Amino acid sequence: MTPREISAFNVGIETARQMALTAAVTIEVRDDAGAVRQQAAAAALQGLAEGLRTLAQPSEEPQS
């Protein structure tokens, strides 16, 4: 990928990560946040955010 494509990809990944974390926090502050289903949903969203973080590519690839 070109540097511009990598940058756009990383911006998209970061946006998705932030959305997942926002949704997780929203679930955690609900009145029914103690319900197992809500806890599982929040944990799944946090896992998604972590996975997306590791998916982001470095902005510059080493030249071979």
N, CA, C and O atoms as CSV, one atom per row, in Angstrom:
chain,resi,resn,atom,element,x,y,z
A,1,MET,N,N,0.839,-1.187,0.000
A,1,MET,CA,C,0.000,0.000,0.000
A,1,MET,C,C,0.880,1.245,0.000
A,1,MET,O,O,2.001,1.246,0.508
A,2,THR,N,N,0.344,2.273,-0.573
A,2,THR,CA,C,1.068,3.543,-0.574
A,2,THR,C,C,0.967,4.177,0.816
A,2,THR,O,O,0.083,3.814,1.592
A,3,PRO,N,N,1.845,5.104,1.135
A,3,PRO,CA,C,1.757,5.776,2.432
A,3,PRO,C,C,0.392,6.434,2.668
A,3,PRO,O,O,-0.114,6.451,3.790
A,4,ARG,N,N,-0.184,6.965,1.612
A,4,ARG,CA,C,-1.503,7.597,1.744
A,4,ARG,C,C,-2.578,6.562,2.073
A,4,ARG,O,O,-3.449,6.812,2.907
A,5,GLU,N,N,-2.519,5.416,1.428
A,5,GLU,CA,C,-3.474,4.341,1.704
A,5,GLU,C,C,-3.312,3.806,3.129
A,5,GLU,O,O,-4.296,3.526,3.814
A,6,ILE,N,N,-2.075,3.671,3.554
A,6,ILE,CA,C,-1.816,3.210,4.923
A,6,ILE,C,C,-2.388,4.196,5.925
A,6,ILE,O,O,-3.000,3.798,6.917
A,7,SER,N,N,-2.190,5.472,5.668
A,7,SER,CA,C,-2.710,6.505,6.557
A,7,SER,C,C,-4.239,6.456,6.624
A,7,SER,O,O,-4.815,6.524,7.710
A,8,ALA,N,N,-4.884,6.341,5.486
A,8,ALA,CA,C,-6.351,6.269,5.448
A,8,ALA,C,C,-6.848,5.019,6.159
A,8,ALA,O,O,-7.840,5.071,6.886
A,9,PHE,N,N,-6.171,3.908,5.956
A,9,PHE,CA,C,-6.529,2.666,6.636
A,9,PHE,C,C,-6.436,2.834,8.147
A,9,PHE,O,O,-7.345,2.441,8.878
A,10,ASN,N,N,-5.329,3.420,8.615
A,10,ASN,CA,C,-5.139,3.609,10.054
A,10,ASN,C,C,-6.172,4.553,10.647
A,10,ASN,O,O,-6.620,4.351,11.776
A,11,VAL,N,N,-6.550,5.573,9.907
A,11,VAL,CA,C,-7.593,6.485,10.388
A,11,VAL,C,C,-8.918,5.734,10.524
A,11,VAL,O,O,-9.631,5.911,11.512
A,12,GLY,N,N,-9.244,4.920,9.566
A,12,GLY,CA,C,-10.470,4.128,9.642
A,12,GLY,C,C,-10.450,3.154,10.796
A,12,GLY,O,O,-11.453,2.994,11.492
A,13,ILE,N,N,-9.319,2.498,11.011
A,13,ILE,CA,C,-9.186,1.560,12.132
A,13,ILE,C,C,-9.343,2.295,13.453
A,13,ILE,O,O,-10.041,1.817,14.346
A,14,GLU,N,N,-8.710,3.439,13.589
A,14,GLU,CA,C,-8.792,4.210,14.837
A,14,GLU,C,C,-10.221,4.688,15.083
A,14,GLU,O,O,-10.686,4.685,16.223
A,15,THR,N,N,-10.915,5.094,14.035
A,15,THR,CA,C,-12.311,5.520,14.182
A,15,THR,C,C,-13.174,4.360,14.665
A,15,THR,O,O,-13.984,4.525,15.577
A,16,ALA,N,N,-13.003,3.200,14.065
A,16,ALA,CA,C,-13.766,2.022,14.489
A,16,ALA,C,C,-13.430,1.642,15.932
A,16,ALA,O,O,-14.314,1.254,16.696
A,17,ARG,N,N,-12.157,1.753,16.302
A,17,ARG,CA,C,-11.732,1.439,17.673
A,17,ARG,C,C,-12.385,2.382,18.676
A,17,ARG,O,O,-12.870,1.948,19.720
A,18,GLN,N,N,-12.396,3.653,18.360
A,18,GLN,CA,C,-13.012,4.635,19.250
A,18,GLN,C,C,-14.521,4.404,19.366
A,18,GLN,O,O,-15.090,4.571,20.445
A,19,MET,N,N,-15.159,4.029,18.281
A,19,MET,CA,C,-16.592,3.750,18.313
A,19,MET,C,C,-16.884,2.536,19.186
A,19,MET,O,O,-17.857,2.534,19.940
A,20,ALA,N,N,-16.054,1.506,19.089
A,20,ALA,CA,C,-16.242,0.307,19.912
A,20,ALA,C,C,-16.070,0.639,21.388
A,20,ALA,O,O,-16.845,0.174,22.224
A,21,LEU,N,N,-15.055,1.444,21.714
A,21,LEU,CA,C,-14.855,1.826,23.111
A,21,LEU,C,C,-15.991,2.702,23.624
A,21,LEU,O,O,-16.410,2.557,24.773
A,22,THR,N,N,-16.491,3.602,22.796
A,22,THR,CA,C,-17.619,4.443,23.189
A,22,THR,C,C,-18.854,3.596,23.464
A,22,THR,O,O,-19.561,3.829,24.445
A,23,ALA,N,N,-19.117,2.626,22.613
A,23,ALA,CA,C,-20.257,1.735,22.820
A,23,ALA,C,C,-20.084,0.918,24.096
A,23,ALA,O,O,-21.048,0.708,24.832
A,24,ALA,N,N,-18.867,0.458,24.363
A,24,ALA,CA,C,-18.606,-0.321,25.581
A,24,ALA,C,C,-18.864,0.516,26.823
A,24,ALA,O,O,-19.484,0.039,27.773
A,25,VAL,N,N,-18.398,1.752,26.826
A,25,VAL,CA,C,-18.623,2.624,27.982
A,25,VAL,C,C,-20.101,2.932,28.139
A,25,VAL,O,O,-20.612,2.975,29.259
A,26,THR,N,N,-20.783,3.144,27.043
A,26,THR,CA,C,-22.221,3.403,27.093
A,26,THR,C,C,-22.948,2.234,27.736
A,26,THR,O,O,-23.849,2.440,28.549
A,27,ILE,N,N,-22.576,1.026,27.390
A,27,ILE,CA,C,-23.193,-0.163,27.982
A,27,ILE,C,C,-22.850,-0.252,29.464
A,27,ILE,O,O,-23.703,-0.596,30.281
A,28,GLU,N,N,-21.601,0.059,29.813
A,28,GLU,CA,C,-21.158,-0.065,31.203
A,28,GLU,C,C,-21.848,0.910,32.149
A,28,GLU,O,O,-21.934,0.635,33.345
A,29,VAL,N,N,-22.336,2.026,31.655
A,29,VAL,CA,C,-22.976,3.014,32.534
A,29,VAL,C,C,-24.498,2.896,32.554
A,29,VAL,O,O,-25.169,3.672,33.234
A,30,ARG,N,N,-25.036,1.953,31.831
A,30,ARG,CA,C,-26.489,1.746,31.838
A,30,ARG,C,C,-26.946,1.216,33.192
A,30,ARG,O,O,-26.153,0.669,33.960
A,31,ASP,N,N,-28.221,1.383,33.469
A,31,ASP,CA,C,-28.781,0.888,34.723
A,31,ASP,C,C,-28.666,-0.625,34.848
A,31,ASP,O,O,-28.500,-1.150,35.949
A,32,ASP,N,N,-28.754,-1.323,33.728
A,32,ASP,CA,C,-28.684,-2.789,33.749
A,32,ASP,C,C,-27.288,-3.304,33.409
A,32,ASP,O,O,-27.142,-4.418,32.906
A,33,ALA,N,N,-26.270,-2.504,33.681
A,33,ALA,CA,C,-24.898,-2.878,33.328
A,33,ALA,C,C,-24.420,-4.122,34.066
A,33,ALA,O,O,-23.479,-4.776,33.618
A,34,GLY,N,N,-25.048,-4.460,35.181
A,34,GLY,CA,C,-24.641,-5.640,35.933
A,34,GLY,C,C,-25.128,-6.945,35.328
A,34,GLY,O,O,-24.661,-8.015,35.718
A,35,ALA,N,N,-26.057,-6.878,34.381
A,35,ALA,CA,C,-26.576,-8.086,33.751
A,35,ALA,C,C,-25.461,-8.776,32.961
A,35,ALA,O,O,-24.635,-8.123,32.323
A,36,VAL,N,N,-25.458,-10.080,33.018
A,36,VAL,CA,C,-24.405,-10.853,32.349
A,36,VAL,C,C,-24.337,-10.521,30.861
A,36,VAL,O,O,-23.248,-10.402,30.301
A,37,ARG,N,N,-25.474,-10.373,30.232
A,37,ARG,CA,C,-25.490,-10.076,28.798
A,37,ARG,C,C,-24.836,-8.724,28.508
A,37,ARG,O,O,-24.118,-8.580,27.519
A,38,GLN,N,N,-25.083,-7.745,29.363
A,38,GLN,CA,C,-24.484,-6.426,29.165
A,38,GLN,C,C,-22.971,-6.471,29.408
A,38,GLN,O,O,-22.198,-5.837,28.689
A,39,GLN,N,N,-22.566,-7.221,30.422
A,39,GLN,CA,C,-21.140,-7.358,30.702
A,39,GLN,C,C,-20.427,-8.050,29.542
A,39,GLN,O,O,-19.318,-7.670,29.168
A,40,ALA,N,N,-21.072,-9.063,28.982
A,40,ALA,CA,C,-20.486,-9.780,27.840
A,40,ALA,C,C,-20.379,-8.866,26.626
A,40,ALA,O,O,-19.380,-8.900,25.907
A,41,ALA,N,N,-21.396,-8.057,26.398
A,41,ALA,CA,C,-21.366,-7.135,25.260
A,41,ALA,C,C,-20.240,-6.117,25.424
A,41,ALA,O,O,-19.509,-5.839,24.474
A,42,ALA,N,N,-20.101,-5.563,26.624
A,42,ALA,CA,C,-19.038,-4.586,26.870
A,42,ALA,C,C,-17.665,-5.235,26.699
A,42,ALA,O,O,-16.768,-4.631,26.110
A,43,ALA,N,N,-17.494,-6.443,27.201
A,43,ALA,CA,C,-16.213,-7.145,27.070
A,43,ALA,C,C,-15.908,-7.443,25.602
A,43,ALA,O,O,-14.763,-7.322,25.167
A,44,ALA,N,N,-16.917,-7.827,24.851
A,44,ALA,CA,C,-16.716,-8.112,23.427
A,44,ALA,C,C,-16.294,-6.853,22.677
A,44,ALA,O,O,-15.413,-6.907,21.819
A,45,LEU,N,N,-16.915,-5.730,22.993
A,45,LEU,CA,C,-16.550,-4.476,22.343
A,45,LEU,C,C,-15.135,-4.044,22.720
A,45,LEU,O,O,-14.403,-3.511,21.885
A,46,GLN,N,N,-14.755,-4.269,23.961
A,46,GLN,CA,C,-13.389,-3.939,24.377
A,46,GLN,C,C,-12.379,-4.840,23.668
A,46,GLN,O,O,-11.299,-4.390,23.285
A,47,GLY,N,N,-12.735,-6.108,23.496
A,47,GLY,CA,C,-11.875,-7.023,22.750
A,47,GLY,C,C,-11.744,-6.611,21.293
A,47,GLY,O,O,-10.661,-6.686,20.712
A,48,LEU,N,N,-12.848,-6.177,20.709
A,48,LEU,CA,C,-12.819,-5.683,19.336
A,48,LEU,C,C,-11.882,-4.486,19.225
A,48,LEU,O,O,-11.074,-4.404,18.300
A,49,ALA,N,N,-11.996,-3.561,20.172
A,49,ALA,CA,C,-11.138,-2.372,20.155
A,49,ALA,C,C,-9.664,-2.759,20.259
A,49,ALA,O,O,-8.819,-2.186,19.571
A,50,GLU,N,N,-9.359,-3.721,21.111
A,50,GLU,CA,C,-7.967,-4.166,21.254
A,50,GLU,C,C,-7.470,-4.827,19.961
A,50,GLU,O,O,-6.340,-4.597,19.531
A,51,GLY,N,N,-8.313,-5.635,19.361
A,51,GLY,CA,C,-7.944,-6.269,18.096
A,51,GLY,C,C,-7.715,-5.252,16.998
A,51,GLY,O,O,-6.790,-5.392,16.198
A,52,LEU,N,N,-8.548,-4.235,16.956
A,52,LEU,CA,C,-8.375,-3.192,15.956
A,52,LEU,C,C,-7.074,-2.419,16.189
A,52,LEU,O,O,-6.405,-2.016,15.238
A,53,ARG,N,N,-6.725,-2.219,17.455
A,53,ARG,CA,C,-5.481,-1.511,17.768
A,53,ARG,C,C,-4.276,-2.276,17.211
A,53,ARG,O,O,-3.344,-1.677,16.676
A,54,THR,N,N,-4.306,-3.581,17.340
A,54,THR,CA,C,-3.183,-4.384,16.846
A,54,THR,C,C,-3.192,-4.494,15.318
A,54,THR,O,O,-2.172,-4.817,14.709
A,55,LEU,N,N,-4.331,-4.228,14.713
A,55,LEU,CA,C,-4.443,-4.308,13.258
A,55,LEU,C,C,-3.850,-3.096,12.561
A,55,LEU,O,O,-3.437,-3.185,11.405
A,56,ALA,N,N,-3.805,-1.977,13.244
A,56,ALA,CA,C,-3.285,-0.756,12.634
A,56,ALA,C,C,-1.854,-0.982,12.166
A,56,ALA,O,O,-1.042,-1.578,12.874
A,57,GLN,N,N,-1.566,-0.512,10.998
A,57,GLN,CA,C,-0.248,-0.702,10.404
A,57,GLN,C,C,0.640,0.497,10.705
A,57,GLN,O,O,0.144,1.612,10.867
A,58,PRO,N,N,1.935,0.277,10.779
A,58,PRO,CA,C,2.839,1.417,10.962
A,58,PRO,C,C,2.735,2.373,9.779
A,58,PRO,O,O,2.438,1.955,8.660
A,59,SER,N,N,2.976,3.637,10.026
A,59,SER,CA,C,2.817,4.629,8.968
A,59,SER,C,C,3.871,4.500,7.874
A,59,SER,O,O,3.634,4.917,6.740
A,60,GLU,N,N,5.013,3.939,8.192
A,60,GLU,CA,C,6.046,3.735,7.170
A,60,GLU,C,C,6.515,2.300,7.218
A,60,GLU,O,O,6.829,1.773,8.286
A,61,GLU,N,N,6.563,1.665,6.054
A,61,GLU,CA,C,7.054,0.304,5.968
A,61,GLU,C,C,8.540,0.341,5.627
A,61,GLU,O,O,8.972,1.158,4.814
A,62,PRO,N,N,9.326,-0.545,6.251
A,62,PRO,CA,C,10.763,-0.568,5.924
A,62,PRO,C,C,10.988,-0.971,4.472
A,62,PRO,O,O,10.287,-1.831,3.937
A,63,GLN,N,N,11.949,-0.354,3.860
A,63,GLN,CA,C,12.307,-0.679,2.476
A,63,GLN,C,C,13.250,-1.865,2.456
A,63,GLN,O,O,14.168,-1.937,3.272
A,64,SER,N,N,13.040,-2.799,1.537
A,64,SER,CA,C,13.925,-3.972,1.475
A,64,SER,C,C,14.897,-3.870,0.322
A,64,SER,O,O,15.714,-4.769,0.122
